[in-house]
Structure formats: structure tokens, C-alpha cells
Amino acid sequence: MQEKEKYQYDLYAYVLMDNHVHLLIGDREDMLSSIMQSLTISYALYFNKKYKRIGHVFYNRFKSKEVETLSYFLNLIRYIHFNPEKSGVCEYNKYNWSSYRQYNSISEFVNSSKVLKMAEMNIEDFKNFHQEYQQKRGYIVEELEMEKCHIDDETAIKKLQETLQVKNLASIVNFDKEKRNAMILQAIAIDGMERKQLARILGTNEKMIYRISKKRINIKVSDKLTSPIGQKENQMAKTKTVFVCSQCGYESTKWLGKCPGCNEWNSFYEEKLAKDTRK
């Protein structure tokens, strides 16, 4: 709790296993390295004192992945909670060292109420979200799917060149600010693209990519940006977001935890459509 107050972060899910730990953290101040350093040092001191030992507890630097969609966010919570069952230790809801049970009531340690609000779920919905997953043994497939989320640099470069229609990607950071930011926002939207990877490919720093991603500027990147006529059309055209169920095609103006059309959980994906606002 002291670290949470000091670094102002949210903890959405965790699981402590024999040889690793998963944490899902909302880093509001962009201080993930400091947060992890504080947590690992505190835990190592506690662990060594309790078991009367000396030396390292954690031998490798932590690995992190960005979570930029609600769908992936909820899948990740469930994936974390199912780690004990997937490893053959016990059923997910009987494991004492995960955050699953803290969703049964309001928790100060885990920001469970914030998760339920974002997902538009109550506690029973959250339980069903896990139970249906267990019955389908979805974690076997999902582990493979989650590994596919990240794309390698070679694939990323090809996708960037095709999407942005720019051969020399390093030149993007030298474009005028509006066009550069628009292109970077479009690049961030590419499936599997991570901010750290994008910064490396463009030859810039991750903090700049992070700042631009926060702006959420709805500008369509095209050759029209260089034309006065194109700029006028671009100002008149806005985008609207719809959420579409991948199972039955049901559309909604907001993200739903459960599809009313086919009763599938967490099946929606986000889609941006052009909305003509000219009068």
C-alpha cells in the first residue's frame, strides 16, 4: 500500500507463483521502472528476513507489455487468474495468492471496483466471465494467441511502410508536428505494435510516442493533408467509434461485457468509422 500511495499507480490483477509473478499495473505517472524496483526490493527484504536467507530473490529484470484496449485488458486479468490452474497447481478460484478473490468485495489493495466499472460488470458477471472460460478451457488457446500479439521488427517495418506509405520511416520524426503526430497515432493503432518498438524503429524516444498517444487526435493520414482542399475536407470529416461483436456482428455505441445477440463474453472489438458532418 505504501508503494501505491508513493507512486500513484493502480493494481488491477496479480498472481504469485513459485518461480514468477504477474502484475497488471496502471502506471499513471509513467514510473514503471521505479515502481518495480520498489516492489522487488521490498519483497526481497521481507522474503529473506522471513526465511533467514541472503542473496537475490529476483535474478532477471522484469518484462512488460503495454495494454491499450479494454478487450486485451480483461483477457489479461483472466489469463493472470488462471495461471495456477494452467500450471496444474489448483483451480483458479481456490488459489490463495492471486487477486481473484479480491473481486468478491470492495478491495483497497486491488482496484477491482474500477475494473468492474470499466467492463460494465457486477461481481456475478465477473465470476461468470471466469467460469465460462474455465468450461471451455480457453486459456489453452489464449496463451498461444497472447504470444501472437507482438510482431517482430521486420514485420512491423513492412506494416508501417504499407500503412503510412513512407519508405524512409526515420524521416517521419522530421515532418511538421501535425502530420508527424497523425502518422504516429495511425502507427500505434496497428495490431501488435508496441510504443517501445515503434520508438526504436522511428529512431526517437518512447516518451514522445507516449505523449502523442495520449492526445488521441482524430486525423486521417493521407496525401490530402498536403492539399488545402484535402485539409478542408479533413476538418469537416470526423470519426465515430462503434463496437462490433466478433461472433455475431452485433453493433453497439459502447463496449459491452456480454453480447446481447449471442451471449458471448468479451467478444467486442473497436472499429472507427468516418462520419460526415458537412451541412
N, C-alpha and C positions, 0 to 999 in steps of 0.2 A: 504493500500500500504506500510506503514511503516513496518508492521509486515512481509510482504512478502520479503522486502529487508533485514530485520534483520535476519530472519530465513531461507532464501533461499528456499522457497517452491513454488510449483505450485498449483494454484486453477483451477480445471477443471469444476466443477459444484457446484451450491448451490441452496437451496430454503429455504426461511424464512417463516415458518408457524406460526399460533397463539400460539401454545404450544410446538413447537420443530423446529429444524433447521437441514438440511442435508448439509454436506460439503464433496466434493470429493477432497482430497488433495494429491499432490505428495510430499512426505516428503524426500527431497534429503539428508538431514543431520541426519536423524533418531532422530528428535527432536519433535515428535508429541505432547507429553505432554506439552512442553514449548510453542509450537505454540497455542494449545488450551487454555492454561492458559492466554496467552497474549490476544487472541481474546475475550475470555469471560469477562475478566476484563475490557478491552477497551469498549466493547459493554455495559456492565452493568453501567459503569460510564456515557456513552452517554445517555442510556435509562433513568436512574434515574434523570439526570440533565434535560432532555427534559420534562419529565412528573412530575418533582418535587416530587420525592418519594425517600425513603431509603429502604435498605434491599437487600436481594438476588434477582437476576433475574433468575439464573440457580440453581436448587436445587439438581441435581444429577450429578455425574461425567459422562463425555461423554463415549459413547461406540464406538468402532472402529472395522472394519473388513478389512483384507488385500485383495487387488485386484491384482491377479497375472497373469491374462490372458486378452488379448485385448477384447475378446468377452464379458467377465463379466464386464470389464471396460465400454464399450459402453452401455451395458444393464443398468448399474448403472446410467450413465448420463441420460438416457432416463427415468428411474424409478424416479429419483430425479425431473426432469422437470414435470412429470405427477402427482406429489403429490397433487397440488391444484385441478386438475380435479378428481382425485381418491377420494379426500375428499369432493367433491361436492361444492367447492368454485367457480370455473370458469374453462373455458377451459385453457389448459396448456399454449397456446401462448398468452393469454390475462392477465396473471398474472404478476404483476409488480415486485415482489420480488423473482425472480428466475434468473438463468443465461441464460435461453433460448434465450432471445432477444439479448444477447451479442454475440451470434453466427452469427448474421446478418451482422456483420462487425468486423474488427480487434479490439480486446479489450486488453487493458493493464492490466485490473483487473483480467479477466478470461483468462487463456491460451488456448483460443479457436483455434488459428491457429495451435498450437501443437497437439491438439486433431484431427483436420481435417487432418493434415499431417499423423499422425499415422494410422488413419482409411482410408486413401486414399479417402477422400470425399471432395467435394466442398460444398459451403453453401446450394445449392439446394438439393444435396444428403442428407445433414444433415436434412433439412426440410422434405424431403420425408421419411426419416428414422423414423421421429416422426409421420407424417401424416398417413402412412400405419399402424403404431402401434395403432393410435387412432381409425382408422376404424375397426380394428379387436378387439379393446378394450383388447389388450394383457396384459395391466397392471393388470387386474383382476387375470389372471393366473400367471403372472410373480411374483407377490407378494408372492404367495404360493411357487413358485419354488425357489425364493431367500431365503426364510426361510429354505428350504431343503438343501441349500448349505453347511451348517455347520453340522458336525457329532458330536455326543456326545463322551465322553471319552471311554466308554465301546466299542462302535463300532470302534472307532479309534484304540484302542489297538488290537482288533481282526484283523483289516485290516493290521496293522503294522506287527503283528506276521505272518500273511499269506504271505504278500508281501516280507518281509525281511528274512523269515524263521529263526527267532530268537525268542525264548520263553522269555528269560530274556531281555527285551528291555533296561533296565537301564545299561546293560553291554556294549551297543553299544558305549557309550562315552569313553570307555576304550580300544577300538580296536585301531590298528595302524591308523595313520592320514588319509591315503589314503582310506582305507576300511571304516572308520567311515564317512568321508565326502561323499563317494559314496552312502552309505546307507541313510544318511540324505537327500541327493538330491532325492533319489528314494522315500523317505517318504514324502517329500514336494509335490511331483507330485501326490499323492493320492487325489482324488476328495474330497473336503470338509475339508481337513486337513489344519489347520492354524498354523503358526510358533509358536505362543504363546502356543497353545495346545500341539504341538509336544515337545517343550522345557519342559513343565510340565511333560509329560509322560516319557521322557528320563531322567529327573532329572538334566537338565542343564539349562543354561540361554538363553534367547531369542536372545541376541546379537550374540552368537556363531552360532545359527541357521541362523540368518540374514546374517552373514559374509559368511557362507558356501553357502547359496542360491545365493549369488551374483557371486560366482565363475563359476557356470554353467559348472561343469566338466562332460563331457560325458563318464562316466564309467559305464559299466553294472555290477551290483552287482550280483554275483553268487559264487558258490563254486570254480569256475575256478580261482578266484583271489588268492587262496591259492596254486595254482599249477603253476610251471614255464611254462608248456605248455599252460595253460589257460591264463597266463599273456601275453604270446607272441601272442596268438590269439586275445586277447583283444586289444592289441596295434595296430594290423592290421585292426581291425574292427572299423569303425566309424559309426555315425548315421547321417541320413538326416531327415529333417523335411518337411512334406507335410501338406497342409491344405485341409480338406475334407468337402464338403457341407453335412450337416446332412439331407437335404431334397432330393437331387437327386444324391449324390455321386460324384459330380464334384470335381476333384483334381487340386490343384494349388501349385506352389512352394512358393507362398507368400500369406499372408492374404488379402482377398478381402472384401470390404464393402458390395458389392452386387454380388450374384452368377450369372455368365453369363449363366449357364444352366437352372435355374428355376426362376431367377429374385427375389429371396428371399434376404432380408436384414439380415446381421449379423447371417448367418446360418453356418459359418465355425467353425470347431474345429481342434485343432492341434494334429498331430499324428507323432510320431518318428518311423522311420523305420531303420532297420540295413542296412548298406551299406558296401559291401565287397570291400576293397581297395587292396587286395593282388594281386601281379603281378606274 
